[in-house]
Amino acid sequence: MTQTVPPAVTVRVRRATADDARAIAAVHVHAWRWAYRGLLPSSLLARMSDAPREATWRETIVADGARRASVWVAELSGRMLGFVATGAPQQPGYAEDTAEVYAIYQLQEAAKTGVARRMLARALDDLRARGFRCAILWVLETNGRARDFYERKGWCIDGGARTDAVGRFVLHEVRYHLDLASGASTNAPRA
């Protein structure tokens, strides 16, 4: 039975610790399975596993201490509902004051409750405090739900595109950007 999530006002958003890696990995896999259903092959989604992601998230959170990346989690009564990870762009060529939202995922039951909005707002506040002036993110080209969410929050598609492979499946992604000072889109970032 799926639990319902109350409005986001009761949800706590906090910086992740290494102890959160297992729960983040579980949310990551769950989120891919529901958010990408019909967008990615079901066989690919079925093969996903928490274990390799747990190690990766633990390393990312530990690196957070050096401020290379920041990971935030949303929880309700100690139960993880979602996470967001940000930091310097993973690809070279961007200005020093450009950051990237690497990932933002939540449980299906948290969708449309404001949890993602609160997580993203907290992560963007952190980026501003760290001196970043622009943020980018990559989203699956066919993921209309995510694209609508970002566009409602002021993000703008800027013409950047890339392909990535997950197993034998090719992902087509488009880039969005946001001016962190004004909360609006600006000229496209370099790279």
C-alpha positions in Angstrom: 0.0 0.0 0.0 1.4 3.4 -1.0 1.5 6.0 1.7 0.4 9.5 0.9 2.7 12.4 1.6 1.2 15.5 3.3 1.9 18.9 1.9 5.6 19.8 1.7 5.4 22.2 4.6 5.8 19.3 7.0 8.8 17.9 5.0 12.3 18.6 6.2 15.1 19.4 3.7 18.6 18.9 5.1 22.1 18.2 3.9 22.8 14.6 3.4 25.2 12.5 5.4 27.1 9.4 4.5 24.5 7.4 6.5 21.9 8.5 3.9 23.6 6.8 1.0 21.5 3.6 1.1 18.2 5.5 1.3 19.3 7.9 -1.5 20.2 4.9 -3.7 16.8 3.3 -3.1 15.0 6.5 -3.9 17.2 6.9 -7.0 16.2 3.4 -8.3 12.5 3.8 -7.4 12.4 7.2 -9.1 13.9 6.0 -12.3 11.4 3.1 -12.4 8.3 5.3 -12.1 9.5 8.6 -13.7 11.0 6.9 -16.8 8.3 4.2 -17.3 7.4 4.3 -20.9 10.5 6.5 -21.7 13.2 3.9 -21.2 13.1 0.2 -21.8 11.4 -1.7 -19.0 14.2 -4.3 -19.1 16.7 -1.6 -18.3 14.6 -0.3 -15.4 14.1 -3.8 -14.0 17.8 -4.4 -13.9 18.6 -1.4 -11.8 20.0 -2.1 -8.4 20.5 0.0 -5.3 24.0 -1.5 -4.4 26.2 0.3 -7.0 24.4 3.5 -6.5 24.9 3.4 -2.7 28.6 3.4 -3.1 28.5 6.2 -5.6 26.2 8.4 -3.4 28.4 7.7 -0.3 31.5 9.0 -2.3 29.6 12.0 -3.5 28.4 12.9 0.0 31.9 12.5 1.4 33.1 14.8 -1.4 30.5 17.3 -0.2 32.8 18.1 2.7 35.2 19.6 0.2 32.3 21.5 -1.3 32.8 19.9 -4.7 29.2 18.7 -4.6 26.2 19.2 -2.3 23.5 16.6 -1.7 20.2 17.5 0.0 17.5 15.2 1.1 13.8 15.6 1.9 12.4 13.5 4.7 9.2 13.2 6.6 9.4 11.6 10.1 12.8 10.2 9.3 11.7 8.6 6.0 13.5 9.8 2.8 11.2 11.1 0.1 13.8 12.5 -2.3 17.1 14.1 -3.0 18.9 16.7 -5.1 22.6 16.9 -5.9 24.5 20.0 -7.2 28.0 21.2 -7.8 30.4 22.4 -10.5 29.6 21.3 -14.0 30.7 17.8 -14.8 31.9 18.8 -18.3 34.7 21.3 -18.8 34.2 24.7 -20.6 31.8 26.5 -18.3 32.4 29.7 -16.5 33.6 29.4 -12.8 30.3 30.8 -11.6 28.2 28.2 -13.3 26.9 25.2 -11.3 25.0 22.1 -12.3 22.0 20.3 -10.9 23.2 16.7 -11.3 20.1 14.9 -10.1 16.8 15.5 -8.5 14.6 12.6 -7.7 11.7 11.7 -5.4 9.4 8.9 -4.6 6.3 8.7 -6.8 4.1 9.4 -3.8 5.8 12.7 -3.2 5.0 13.9 -6.8 2.9 17.0 -6.9 3.2 17.7 -3.1 5.8 20.4 -3.4 8.7 18.2 -2.2 10.7 18.6 -5.4 10.1 22.4 -5.4 11.4 22.7 -1.8 14.4 20.5 -2.5 15.3 22.5 -5.6 14.8 25.8 -3.8 17.1 24.7 -1.0 19.8 23.5 -3.4 19.7 26.7 -5.4 19.9 28.9 -2.3 23.1 26.9 -1.4 24.5 27.5 -4.8 23.9 31.2 -4.5 25.6 31.3 -1.1 28.6 29.5 -2.6 28.9 32.3 -5.2 27.4 30.6 -8.3 25.5 32.9 -10.6 24.1 30.5 -13.2 22.9 26.9 -13.0 22.5 24.3 -15.7 20.8 20.9 -15.7 20.3 18.1 -18.3 16.9 16.4 -18.7 15.8 13.5 -20.9 14.4 15.1 -24.0 11.2 13.1 -23.9 10.6 13.7 -20.2 7.7 16.2 -20.5 6.8 16.0 -16.8 10.3 17.1 -15.7 10.6 19.7 -18.5 7.3 21.3 -17.5 8.5 21.4 -13.8 11.7 23.2 -14.7 10.0 25.6 -17.1 7.5 26.5 -14.4 10.4 27.3 -12.1 12.0 29.7 -14.6 14.5 27.4 -16.3 14.9 27.8 -20.0 16.1 25.4 -22.6 19.2 26.9 -24.2 20.0 24.7 -27.2 22.5 22.5 -25.6 22.1 18.8 -26.4 24.0 15.6 -25.6 23.6 11.8 -25.8 24.6 9.4 -23.2 24.5 5.6 -23.1 22.9 3.5 -20.4 23.8 -0.1 -21.4 22.9 -0.3 -25.0 20.2 2.4 -24.8 21.0 5.9 -25.9 19.6 8.8 -23.9 19.0 12.1 -25.6 19.2 15.0 -23.2 18.6 18.7 -23.5 20.2 21.5 -21.4 18.3 24.1 -19.3 19.8 27.1 -17.5 18.8 29.6 -14.9 20.2 32.9 -13.7 20.6 32.4 -10.0 20.5 36.1 -9.2 17.2 36.8 -10.9 15.7 33.3 -11.0 15.2 33.8 -14.8 16.8 32.4 -17.9 19.6 34.4 -19.5 21.9 33.9 -22.4 23.0 30.3 -22.7 26.1 29.3 -20.8 29.2 28.2 -22.7 30.1 24.6 -23.4 
